[in-house]
Amino acid sequence: MKKTHWLLGLALLPFLDCLAKGQEVSADKKKELAALTWTDPAKAAAEDADFLVQGEYGFTNNNSAWGLQVVALGGGMFDAYLLEGGLPGLGWTRQKSRTRLSGVRSNGEIELSTDNRSMKVVLSRGKALVSKDGKTIAELPRVERYSPTLGATPPAGAIVLFDGSSADAWENGKIENGLLANNDIATKQSFTDYTLHLEFRTPYKPYARGQSRGNSGVYHQGRYETQVLDSFGLDGKMNEAGGIYSIAAPKLNMCLPPLAWQTYDVDFVSAKFDGNGDRKSPAKITVRLNGIVVHSDQDLPQTTASARITKVTAEPGPIFIQYHNNPVYYRNIWVVPKKEVLVSVKTKKLLVVTTTEGFRHGPAIVAAQRILPELAAKSKGEFEFDFLPDPGPRPNPGQAPKRTPDMTDAQWAEKQSAFESSSTKAKADLGIWQSKVKDAFQQKFTATELESYDGVVFSNTTGELPMPDGAAFVNWISKGKAFVGMHAATDTLKGMPPYYEMINGSFAGHPWGAGGTYNFVNHEPTHPVVSMFPSEFPWRDEIYQYNNFNPASVHVLISLDMAKSKPQFPYHVPVSWVRNVGSGRLFYTSLGHNPETWENETYQQHIVAGLRWALKLAEGPANPNPSVSAEQALKSVAISASVTLGKDARALTEKAFSKARANPEWAAKMASEADSYRKLPNEQDDGAESKKAKLMKQLVDEIEK
């Protein structure tokens, strides 16, 4: 630990008092204060009362309306940031409000407020009481979060760079109290492509500011820096924790408070060169800070400013840990090199099906048949498509003609004759059409033929396709294959349980028609499959609702925002989700009815990202998150109740969330009951209130009781 004694603290007390009172302090004393450093949490807690106040306040699930991050500034002074939707990684994103408050410790109490004092926070006994215009809006407990990858065990094939026993893997390596010091050290071994895990702890320096507060950095190949800094509570810039210094800011500031152990998990791919030494592609990096993706396949077009190796070449380079006048410590560092042969992976091959036994989304299918090959060409060999022969629309004789009052006998006879002729032809054509479809499925969906594919895509398929064996198909996917469904893939094989249970939904109408623009919630903007969408966004498309949807089976990524869309109903409408199917993967998106959607670059990025994730070319969570569906259902109940029963939607939502946090089983049951609203009739029985109205009252009563 850097020498910092409680006696020094006593000597500085007069200056701390000046700071708290806003009085001027000399430059020398400011410098002396800024040097105060703790590297041991126990000593920090014993010697500075502010240490036990700073940190995070909120809830460690996705059902919180607010989160609070409190930053100690020294001498009883604090800044705090009130985050709409919860703590970072648990609801708050850059698109939601972030309100700054400040204040000082006075007479044993800590009160923070905005400049206009409309928002206040009182910190006391491990809780934050949040009020707006004098009305309490939240009571948040102090929480300590831990990275889900903390203590990760090195996998087979890993090179352990530091486990506490030796610093021999490092040039200039030095161990202090069992930890690796950041002494401008570099690995003795150089690397090309790899996965890296390391854990770091920044010091507690409450009086320091900006780049003087826990500064260090991890340089990949000595060229590209992932910044290490105590930037807890700050904006999340490229020169702060999670940033790629001088290149890219993180999608989210996932920095934890100082003296908390934090993790970097990095997938690094070096720049590639051709035989002439010309660069074919830049280096790429995916970075997880404390388990959350903050960069996904980020291009690194040049080296970091002040990099140790300034020229980008095909040569490998070391992992370098920077010393920047701050005692930052590291532990549990290991790297898994990727063999060069794995960089040029075998092109993944997918079978695309656009056949329709029911309604045909003709323009969207035509667009998909053109755009999917274009996306494959842009993938630089990652994936390619093989299209199942599609004979086009199912022949249909149409409706039998009806005679109008002004029609003569001759006209009617002519109309009947024309219909009989077209009907006879359509029936003959239908037989040929069905034979072609059946032959195509019988040929491609055999166990032997499927083995030549890495996955299957259903793009706006509909109806009862002649799948030879639905259970065998699902079993094939479960053995490590990919399934991707767009829009009407859920309006397909609704009579085949193995299929609709796998895709986790069957089309049950679209109250939100193709001509409307609706609003959506992106629950996980850091997930690679939906990282191209903001946390809230409008979109023009047709949106389905579903039967056979089980929230406990999938990881929901996007939902319809019932509060900002019409019509409004009291249930959850998921829009995009992912799941594991055995050792295989499934990605589905309801978007894709309109051909304009297919032309949209953001949608194309969504499809490519979903394909890459399903093919295991990208990583992102797939664990079921039923709490998201429950949360959206409860919000939708509150919105509908505000319209039909005159309830306060915000107050009802907060009460519902509070009960959901205390009893997740109750929340899941409420979501299921709310979903039953879809199946109830609108008509009244003998003048009595409708069953839907009765259910709405029951749901609201259950929340309010």
N, C-alpha and C positions, 0 to 999 in steps of 0.2 A: 504493500500500500504506500502511496505517496505520503510523506510525513505531514500529518495534519493532527494537531492535538487540541484537546478541549481547552487548554490554556490559551492557545491562539484565539479560539472562539471567544473566550472571556475578554481578551485584550481588544477584540474588535467590537464588542457589544455597543459602545457609544456610536460607532459608525453605522452599525445595523439599525440603531434607533433613528439615526438621521435619515437613513434610506426609507424606513417605514413611514416617517413623517414627511417625506418628500423634500427634505433639506439637502443642500448641496454637500457633496463629499469630494474631497480632493482626488485628483487623478491617481496619485500614488496609492491612496487607500482603496480606490476602485480596483486598481490592479491587484492589490493584496487580497481583496475580497474574491476577485475572479479566479485567483489561484487556489482557493479552498476546494479540496478534492477528497472525496471518499470513494474507496474501491471495495469496501466491505459493508454489506447491508446492515449487519448487526451494529457496527459502529455508527453508521449514518443514523440509524434509528435512535441510538442512545445519545448522540451528540447534537442532533438537529431535529426538533419537533416537526419541522415542515416536511421531512422525509415521509412521515407516516400519514400525511394529509395528501400529498401529491399522488397522482395515479388515476385509475379509471373507476367510474361509478356507473352502474347500469346492471344489465342482466346478460348472462352468457347464453342466450338463445335468440331466436329471430322474432320474438313476440314483444319487443320493447319499442315504445314510441320515442324514447329519448336515450341518449348516452351522454356522458360527461367526462372530459379529460381535463385534469387539474395539473398545471405545471408550476412547480416551485421556482420562484425567482430570487429567493434569498431574503433573510431578515423579515419573515412573516408576510412577504408579498407573493401574490399568486396571479397567474392568468388561468382562465378556464375556457373551454370550448364546448358549448352545448350542441349536440349533434342530433339532428332530426332522423328518426328511424332506428337509433341504437348506435352502439360502438362500431368503429371500422371493422369490416369483415363480418358484422352481425346485423347489418341493415343500413348503416350510413354509407353513402357514396358521394362523389363530388357534385352530383346534381342536386343533392338535398342541402337544406340550410345548415350553416355552421356559424353559430353566434358566439362572439368573443365577450367574455366578462372579465373583470379584474377587481381586486380588492386586497385588503391587508388584515392581518390578525390584530384584533383590538379587544382588550379586556377578556382575553381567552376565547373570543368568538371570531369566526372567519365568515365574513359576508362579502360576496362578489356580486357585481352588477354590471349591466351594460352602461354605456355612456349616458343614455337618457333615463336609466334606472327603471325601465319598464320590465326588464327581466332581472330576477335576483336568484342567487343560490346561497343558501346557508349550509356550511359544512360543520357537522357536529357528530361525534360518537360514531364515526364510520359510515355516515349517511350524508346524502346531499338532498336538501329540500329545495325544489325548483318551483318558482312562482312567476306568474306573468300578470302584470297589472294588479298585484295584490292577491291573486287567486292561485292556490297551489295546483300545479299541473303534473308534478311527478315527485316521487320519493325514491331515490336511487341508492342502493347499497354500494359500498366500496368493494371492488372485485379485483382479483389478481388472475390474469389470464396467462396460460402457458402455451407455447407453440406445440401443436400436435406432433411435430417431428423432433421435439426435444429428447435427447438420449437415443436417437435412432441407431440401431445396430448396423455395423458395416455388413453389406451383403457379400455373398460369394464373389470373388474376383476383385474385391475392393483393395486399394492400397491405403493402409492406415498411416496418416501423416502425423497425427498426434492423439495419444490416448492417455496422457498424463505421466507416462513412464519414461519417455525419452523425447528429446528435441532433435535427434540425430538426422531426421528427414529434412532439416532446415539449415540453410546457411545463416549463421549468426543467431541460431535458435537459442532461447533462454527460458528456463522454467522458473516461475515464481509461485510459491505456495500451490504447486501441482498444476498450475495453469501456464499456458503459452503466452509470453509477453509479446507485444507488437513492436519489436525492435528493428523495423525495416528488414524483415526476414523473407527469404525466398526458398521455395522447395529446391532441393538438389536435383530432383528429376524434372524433366520438361514434359509437357502434355500437349496433345492435339485436340481431340474431342473427348468430353468426359461429363460425368455427373458428379457434383461436389456437394458434400454436406459439411457444414461447420457451425459452431455455436460461439456466440460472442456476448460480452457484457461491457456496456459503456459505464463510465464512472458517474457519480452524482456530483455535479458542479453547479449548484443552484445560482451562483452569481455570474457565471459565465454566460455568454450569448453566442448564437450563431455557430460558426465553424470552430469556435474555441470550446465547444461543449461536447467532449467525447469523440473527437475526430480520429478516424482511422480509415482503412479501405482495403478491399480485397481485389487484387488485379488478376484477371484471367489472362494467361499467357504473358503476364507482365504488360499487357496492352490495354485492357478494358476494365475499368474500375466499377465494382458495385460498392457504393458509398456506405461507410459505417459512421454513424453520428447519433448523438442523443438529440433526435429531432421529434421526440414525443410531443404530440399535440400540435405540431406545426403544419404548414401547408402541404408538404410532401413534394418538394422540388427535386430537380435532377441532382442537386448537390446535397441532398439530405438522404437519410436512410431509405434504402429501396431504390434510390436513383442510380442510373448509370451515368456517372459523372461526365458532364459536358455533352451528353448524347440524348438521354431520355429521362423524363420524370416518371415515377411509379404511378400506376393506375390508382393506387390507394396508399395512404400513409399508414402502414401496419406496424410502425415502430412502437414498442412497449416502453414503459417508464425506465429511467436509468437504474442500473444495478439489477434489472431483471435479465435472466438468461434468454437470449433470442437466437433464432436460427435463420441461416441462409441455405436453401436447397436450390442448386443451379444446374441446369442442363446447358452445356456450352458446345457449340459446333464452330469450328474454326473456318476462316475464309478458305475457299477452294480455288485452285489455279489449274489452268490447262497446261499442256505440254510445252507451250511457248512461254510459260511464266505469267500469262495474263490472268487476272482475277476473274473467275466465272461467277462467283457469288460471295457476298460479304459474310463475315462471321454472324452467327445468330445466337441469341441467348434467351432462355426462359428462366425467370427468377421467382422463387417463392420466398417471401419474407414472413416468418412465423406461420408458415403453412398456407399462406394466401398468395395466389399468382398476382404479381405486380408488374411483370413483363411476360408477354407470350410471343415466342418466336420473333423477338425484337431484332431488327437488322442493326448491325454495328458497322456503319459505313467508314468510320475512321477510328483511330485509337483515341483513348481518353486524353484530354489535355494533361500534361505533366506525366504521361505514362512512362514506365521504365524502359519499355521497348517501343520506339515511336514509329517503326516501319512495319507495315503489314506484309508478311511474306508467308510462304508455305511452311516455314520453320516452326516447330513447336516452341512453347515457352513455359516458364515456371509459373506457379501460383505465388504471388507476392503479397505480403501483408504489410501495410504502411504504418509507420510511426509518424504521428502529426501532433506532437507536443501534448499528447493525452495518454494516460495509462488505460488502454483497452485490452481486455484479456480474452483468450480463445481456448476452446477445448473441443474434444470429440470431432476431429477433422479427418475425413476420409474421402477418397476419390475413386470413382470407377471409370477407368479409361474405356473408351469405345473404340473397338477395332476399326481400322480404315475400311474393311470390307463391309462393315455394317452401315457405313455412311451411304454407300450406293446400294440401298436395299432393293430387293426385287419389287418391281412395279406391282402394286395391288390391283387386282382385277375384280370388277363388280358387274353383276348382271342387272340390267335395268329393265323393269317391267312397266309399261304404260297401257296395258290392255284394260278395256272397260266392258264389263257385262251389264253395268247399270248406266247412270248418267255419265256423259262424257264431257270432261272439261277440255274441249277441243283446242281453243287458242292457247291455254296453259300447257297442254301436252305438246303442241307444236313448238312452243317456246323452249320447253324442257329438252326436247329431242335435239334442238339446235345448240342450246347453251351448255348442257352438261358436257358434251365433247370439247367445247371451248375451254371449260374449266379444267378438264383433264389435261388439255394441252398446256395450260398455264401451270400445272402442278409440277412440271419439270420431272416427270417420270414417277411421281409418287403413286398415282392411280390412273386407271383407264377403264373405259366402259365397253360392255358388250350388250347390245340391245336385243331383247326378246322380240322376234318378229311380231309386229302389231298390224293386224289386218284393217285397222281403222274402226269407225263407228259400227256398232252392232246393227245389222239390217233391221229396219222396223217399218211395217206396213203403214203405220200411222193410225189415226182415228177414222172409224167408219164415217162416211159423209152423212149429214143431216139435211133433210129436205126443208127448204124455206117456202113460205106461203106463195111467193111470187114465181116459183119455179114451175115450168111446164113439164108435162109427162116426158117429153123428148129430152129436155135438159136433165131431168132426174135420172132417166135411163142411161144417158151418156155418162153422168157422174158416177153412177153405180158400176157401170162397166169399166170405167177407168180405175176405180178403186180395186175392183176384183182382179184386174190385170196386174196392177202394182203390188197388190197383196200376194198374188200367186208368185210373182217374181221375188218379192221380199222373202217369202218362206223358202224358196229355193236357194236364194242367196244366203239366208240365215244358216241353212244346213251346211253350205260350203264354209261359211265364216266360222261356225262352231267347230267344224272339223279341223280347220287351220289352227284355231286357238288351242284345241285339245292336243293336237299333234305337237305344237310348240312347247306346251307345258310338260307333256309326256317325255319329250326329248331332253329338255333342259333341267327339269326338277327331279331327276333320278339321282340316287346316291353317288353314282360314278361321275356323272356330268357335273354335279355341284362341287365336287372336289377340285375342279379346275378354277373355282372362284374363291375370292376372299370375302365376298359379301354380296348382298342383294339389295337393290333399291326398288321400292314401289313408289312411283311418281304419279299421283292422281289416278291410281287404279280404282275401280269400283266393282261392286257386285260379287257374285259367287264364282270366282275364277276356278277353272278345273285343276286345282292343285291336287296332285296324285295322293299325297299323304301329308296332311298338315302337321301331325305330331312328329313325323320324321324330319320335316323341314325345320321345325323349332329345335329339335334335338341337334340338327346340323349346326344351327347358329350357336347353340349352347356350348359347342366344342371349340369356341374361339373365333367364330366368324362374325361378320358385321351385318346389321340390318338397318336400313335408313328408309324412313317413310315421310313423304311430303303430302300435306293436305288430305286428299281423299283416301290415303292409305288406311285410314280408320273407317272408311265407308266400304271396306273390302272384306270379304269372307266373314260376314257377321254371323253366319251359321256354323262357323268352325271355331269352337272354343280354344283349341291350342293357339290359333292365330290371334284372336282378339284378346286373349289373356296375356300373350306375349307383348303385343303393341300397347296393351293396357287401355283400350277404349274402343267403343263402337259409335259411329255417327248417330246422333239423336236430334238432328235439326240444326239450323243456323239462324237464330233470331237476329244475328248481326250479319246482314247481307253484304254482297260483294260491292255494292255501290257506296257503302258508308265508310267513314274514317273513324277509327276507334282508338282508345288509349290503352297502353299496356305497361305492366310492371316487369322490369328485369330484376329478378331476385338475386342474381349473382353475376354482376358485370365483370368480375374477374375470371369467370369460367370461360375457357377458350371458345366454347360453342356459341356463346352469346356476348362475347366481349366487344363485338362491333356495335352493339346497341347501348344507348345510355340507360340509366336506371329507370327512367320513365320516357315513353315515346309514343307518338301517334303513328298509325299505319292504316292504309286503305286496303282492305281485303275482306274475304268472307271468313267468319269465325265459327267453328263448330262447338257444340256441346256434346257430351258423351254419356252413353250407358257403359257399364262394365269398367269404369275407371276406379282403380284402387290406389289411393294416395300413399299407402304403405309399401307400394311396389316400385315407385319411380322417384327420380330426383327432378322436381319441377324447376324449370329455369325461367319461363315467362308465363304470365297470367294476364287475362283481360282485367283492366282496371275498371271495376264496376262503378266506382265513384265518378269517373270521368267519361263513361260511355253510355249510350242509350241503344236499346232498352236496358233497364236496370232490374235485376232479379236477385233474390237473396241466396245465391250459391256461388261456388267457385267455378271458374272456367279456365282450366289450364290450356296453354297454347303451345308450349314446347317443353319436352322433357327428355331425359336420358335414363338408361338403366343398364345394369348388367344382366345378361341372360346366360346363366352358368358362367363359363369363361368367355362368352361372347358379349357383344355390346349392341345396344339399340339406341338410335336417335330418331326422334319424331318432331316435326313442326307442322302446326295447323296452317301456317302461312303458305301461300302458293296457288290460290284459286285464280287470281287475276294474272293475265300474261304480263301486265306492267310490273308485278312483283318480281317475276323472273328476270326482267330487264334491269332491276334495281341492283346496283353494285353491293349495297349493304346486305341484301338478301343472298346474293351470290356468295359473299363472304361467310354468311351464316351456314349455307349449305356446305361449302368447302370445309369449314371448321367442324361441322357435324360429321362429315365423311371422314376427316382425319382422325377425329376422336374415336369414332366407331371402329376404324381400322387400326387403332392403337398407335397412330402416328403422333398423337398429342394426348396429354393427360389432363384430367379434371375430375372432380368428384362425381360419383354416381350413386352414393348411398341414399336410400329413401329419405325424404324430408317431409313427412306428413304434416309437420307443424306449419309448413308454408301453406298447404291446402286449407288447414284449419283456420289459420290467420286470415286468409283471403275470404273464406266462407263467412267468418264472423264479421269482417269489415263489410261484406256485401249485405248481410242481414241488417247491419246498422244503417247502411245507405238506404235500403228498401224501406226500413222502418221510419226513416226520416221523411220519406215521400208519402207512404201510405198511412202512417200513424202519428206523424208530427213529432217524432222523437229527435233528440239532439244526437246526431250521428257521431260526433267526436266523443262525447261523454259515454255513449253506449259502447263505442269501439274500445275505449280505454278500460271500461269495466269488464268487457268480454275478454280482453287480452290479459287483464289481471287474473281472472278466473282460469284462463287457459294456461298461464304460467304455473299456477298452483296445481292444476289438474289436467294434464294433457289428454287423458282418457275422456274427460268431459268434453274437451274441445273437439276431439275426433268424432264423438257421438253427435255433437251439435252440427258438425260439417255434414255428416251423413244424413241427418234429419233435414237439414237445409236443402240438400241436393234432391230430396224426395219431392220438393216443391214443383220441380219440372214435370212430374208425372201426374200431378193433380189436375182435375178438370176446372175450367174457368166458371162454368155455369153454377148457379145457385140451386139448392134443393128446396123446393116449396117456399121460396122467398127468404130462406135463411141465409146467413152469410156464407160465402163460398168456403170450400175446404182450404183453399189457398190463404184466405184471410184468417181462418182459424189457426192454421199452422204458423203464420207470421206472428200472431199474438202469443202463441205458445213459445216460440223461439225467443221473443223479446222478454216475456215473463221469466223464462229460464235464465236469461242473462241478468235481469234486474233483481231477482230474488236473493 
